């Protein structure tokens, strides 16, 4: 879709979208409405579609910019038809409503070149279905587009250029870790290198690299795939996620033997990733020697560019932004105005905020002497690292996001 098309389609949001789908339900029925619903979800860049049963029918919501938005309610009489249509598309058993099922809607059944993962399960009001809209294979975000500050980008590119070592991306579910890792792969992909990914599932197909999907149902796990790939002369290995002790140990030791390893991990910030690896049984010496850098990230909401207002910060806001209250009159912040085009949230789109800890000599020394996470953070800050809060403050002062997004980032940051 062109940029002008995206801008024009904003006007279909909210009430207009509900009116369109309600009219189509009467004309084409619930079965064909599924096709239109998927098409609209792709156009709105939704990541998920939730179909939740209620006593009066089916509540349909889309997750857009990380927030679930009500789209339409389907009458009870049309609910089973719509659920059955989606399950048929996903290759699921439409007669089984008592147990959870997983399915997949292939590109061959869609107008868009996308894959859709489908999950269903029973509730007290009937069967619930959630669709996960996988990213477009042909739409990759470059490092320059992710939202890094200039100095952060320089640090990251220096680490990615290293011949070996472990680079971790950490953060909670849904913070954009996979998008960042795919951007890393795109940055370092080179015909002279053997790049192998191990994923569950493979979210995006990429040219000129080898992609492996683990299959827990047949006992082919991350650790099994890692051992297999290590015997095949890789230059770069991408491990979708470090979930267990064996995978953590193999990934760290691989990084010591001449392989650049990229992976993700669930941790609240950069320094706490060290504690998670130690909790998996990896010795501190191995952690210190294998780690090249750790990147923690979050996604913040952008203030709507079409509906916004500026204002001067009060004293409490100045303290949060770490600026002198005497300068308040010269500082202009922005906040969104709820409107149909932004689903009455005041926000439209998201940006990444990052904390990149390069494991240099001072940080490595701290890891070896068992320094606490808070001490490692302070050591890294003394060497120029921006924390997640620092990165968010910059975006608030630049008019990209609002103060409440800074508050949200600070609430999820623990050491």
N, C-alpha and C positions, 0 to 999 in steps of 0.2 A: 504494500500500500504506500502511495507517495505521501510526502509530508503534507501537501495540500489536502489530500484525501483524509489523512488522520485528523487534521484540524477541522475539516468539515464534519467528520463523523462524531466529533465531540458533542455536536448538537443533538445527536440521537440518544445521548445518555439519559439516565434516570427516567423521568416521566415519559418522554418520547419513546424510549425503548420499551417501557411497560405497555404503552398504548399499542405499539406496533405488534408486540408478541400476543397481546390479548386479542387483537383483531385477527391475526393469523390463526390463532387457536380455533376460532369460529369457522374460518374459511378452509384451512387445510388439515385440521385435526391434530391431536397430540403427537402422533407418530412422526409426521413430517416436520413438526415444530422442533423436534430434536436437532434436525439438520440446521435450521435457522439459528437455533440457540448456540450451537457450536460455532457457526460462522460469525455471529455477533461477538462471542467470547474472544475469538481470535482477533477481531478488529479492535476490541477494547483492551487487548493485551492482558486479558485475565489469565491467571495461573491455575485456577481451580473453579469448578462448578459444583455446588452442593445442592442436592435434591433431598430435602428433609420432609418426611411424612408428618402430617398433623391431623387432628381429628376432622378438620374441614377440607383437607386436600394436601397438595404438595407445595411446599415452599421452596422456591428456586432462588439461589444466591450465587453471585460470582465474586471471587477474590480478586480485587483490582488494587494495585499499589499496596498489597499486603492487608487490605481491609475487606471484609465481607460486605457486599452490598445487596440489599433486597432487589430482585428483578421482577418477579411475577409469582402469583399463586395460582396453581392449577386446581380446578375443582376435583372433588373426590372421584367423580365418575370417570375422569380422564387419567387419573393417576396410574392405574395398573397398565394401561396402554402405553404410556410414556416410559415407564420403568422397563417394560418388556422390550420396547423398541431399542433402548440403550443397551440392554443386556444382550440382545440378539446381535447388535453391531459389534459388541465386545467379545462375542463368542462364548457367552456364559449360559448356564442352564436356567431358562426362564421358569421352570417348574419348581426349582429349589429356592425357597424363601426363608428357610429356617437357619441356614448357616452362612457365614461370610464367604464371598467369592471374589476372585481377582480376574480381570480381563484386560483386553487391549484392543482399541479401535485402530486399525491400520491406516496408513496413508491412502490406500486404495479406495477406502470408503469415504474419504474426506475431500472437500474442495480445496482445502489448504494442505501444503506439504508438511503435515505435522503428525505426531503420534499422540495418542491419548490413553493414559492408564486409567482403568476403571476399577473401583472397589465397591462392593455392596455388602449389606449386613442387616440383620433384623433389628427392629425397635418395637416399642410397645404400640406404636401407631401404624406399623407396616414396614416395608422395606426401604432402606436408605441407600442412596447411590451417590458417590463422590467421584468426579472426573478430574484427573490431573492432566493439564495441558502441557505437554513437553515442549521445550524450546525449539524454535525453527532451526533445522540443521544448517541453513545457509545464512543465518543471522548471528554473527559472533561479535562480541564487544571487545574492542582493542583495549590495551592497558591505558591508553591516553583518554579513553572514554569512561573509565570506571569512576573517576572522581578523585584521583590521588592529587595531593599537593606535589609541587615540583620536586622538593627534596625527598619525599617518600618514593616517588617514581624512580629517582636516581638510585636510591638504596635498593629498591626491588630489582631493577634491571642489573645492578651489580651482582646481586645474589643469584639471579637466574642465569647469568653468564658463567657462573662457577662450574667446573667440570664434574664435581661431585658434592654430596652433602644432602641434608634433609631440609626441605622447605615446607612448613606447615601453615595451613589456613584454618583458623579456629573461629568459633562463634556458635550461637544457637541455631536451631533449625530455621530455615527460611531467611537467612541473612545474606544469601548470595555467594556462599562459598564455592559452589560448583561453577557459577559464572566466572568467578575469579580464576579458578583452576584452568578452565577452558581457555581463558585469555592468556594464561601463562604458557599453555601448550602451543597456542597460536604464535606466541612471541618467540619460542625457542625451537619450533619445528623447523628442521633443516634436512635436506636430502642426504646429507653426510652423517646423520645421526639415526640410530635405531630408537624410536620412541614407542613405548608400549603402555597402554592404559589397562587397568583392572578395575572394573566398575560394577555396580549393582543398583539400578540397571545402567546400561549405556544410554545416556541421555541425548547425546548428539553424535552423529556420525561425522568423522573428520577424514579428509584426504591425507594420504601419505603417512599414516600412522597405523599401528596395530592395536585394535581394541578387543579386549576380552571381557566377557560378562560372566561373573561368578554364578553358580547354580547351587544354592544351599540344599535344594531338594535332592540332589544327587551327591551331596557332601563335597562339592567343589567350592571351597571358601577362598577368601582373600589370601590366607596363608598358603594354601595349596597352589594358587595361581602365581604367587610371588616366587615360591621355590621353583616352579616350572620356568618362569620368565628369566630368573637369574642364570639358568643354564643356557640361555639363548643369546648371550652377548648384547645386552641392552646398554644404551647410553643414558636414556632417561626412562624412569618408571613412574607412572602415575597410579597411586593407590586411591581409589575413590574415597575410602574412609578407613581410619584406624579404629577398629571396634573391639579388639581383643588383645590379650597379652602377646600371643604368638605373632600376630601381624605387626605389632609395635616393635618387637625385638628384631624380626627379619628386616623391617623397613629401616631401622636405625643401623643395623650391621651392614645392610646393602649400601647405605650412604657412606660408610667408611671404606668400602672396597672399590670405589671408583665409579659409582652410579649416582646420578642426580635423581633424587626421589622427591616427588611432589605428593602431598596428601592433605586430607582434612581431618579435623579432630573436634570433638565437642569440649570446649573450654570457654570460660567467660572472658579471658584476656590472654595476652601473650605469655606472661610469666606463669600463669596457672597451667599452661600446657606442659611445662616442665614437670609439675606435680602429677599431672595425669599420666605422662609417660613413666614416671617413677612408680606410680600406682600399678602400672602394667608390668612391673618387674624389670624395667630397663635400668641398669646401673647409671648413676649420675655421671661417671666418667664417659660412658658411651653416649649419653645424651649430650654432654658438653662437646664432645669431639665430632658427633655426627650432625648436629643442628647447624644449618647455615643461617636461617632466619625463621621467625614466626610472625605471621600476620593475623591480627584479630580484626574483625570487621562487623559492621552493622549496616542496615539499610534505614535511612531516614526519609521522611516524606518531604517533598518539595512544596513550597508555597505556590499555589496556583498563580501562574503568570498573567491570567486574564482577569482574575478577581482577587485583588489584594489591596492592602492599605499599609502605610508606613506610620511609625510612631516613635516617640523618644522613650528610652528605657527608664524605669524607676530605679531607686537605689538598690533594691534587692536583686533586680535583674542585672545591674552593673556588677554586683558582687559575683553573681553566677557566671558572668562573662569575663570576669577578672579584668575589668577596666575601671578606671578612676571615676567615681560618681560625678566629679567636677566636670568631666568630659561629656556627660549625658546629653547636653544640648547639641553637641556636634555629631552624635551617633544616631543613625536612623535604622531602626529594625523594621521587619515586615511581618505581617500576619495575613492569613487568607480570609476571604469573605465567602461564606457558604453560598453556593449557586448550583443550578441544575447541572452545569457542565463539569462540576467537580463532586457530584453526588452529595452536595451540601456538607462537605468536609472542610473546604477551604484549601485542600491540597490536590495536586495533580502530578503524578510521577514520583520517582524515588531516586536517591543518590546514595552512593556508598561513603562511609566514613571509616577510616583505617588507623590501625596502630601497628607499626612495623618494627619489630625488635630484631636488629641484626646481631647475631651472636659473635661479637668481637671479643678481644682479649678481656676487657673488664667484665663483660657479661659472662663469659666462659669461666672466669675465675670465681664469680659469684655462684654459678651452678655447681662447680667442683667443691666449694666449701659449704654447700648446703644452705645457701642464703634463702631467706623467705621470699615469697612472690613479690611482696611490697618492696623489698630491698632491691630485687632485680629490676623492678619498674623504675625506681629512683636512679639506679645505675644507668639504665638505658636512657632515661630522660636527661641525665647529666651529659650523655654523649649525643644528644640531639634528637631523641625519639619524641614524636608527638603521641600522646595518649588518644584514646577514642574521644574523650571529652575535649581535648585540645583541637582535634580535627573537626568536631561538631561546632565548637565555638567559632572557628574560622568560617564555616558555612553559614552560621547565623549572622555574623557581621558582614558577610558578603551578600546577604539578601537571598540566599538559596533556600533556607529553611527557617523555622521559627523557634522561639525559646523553649516551647514545650517539647520539641524533639531533642533538645539538649538535655532537658530534665529526664526524659525517657532513657536516653543513652546512659546517663549517670546512674540511674536506678538499676540498670542491668550490668553495671561494671563492679566487680568485686575482686578484692585481692586477699 
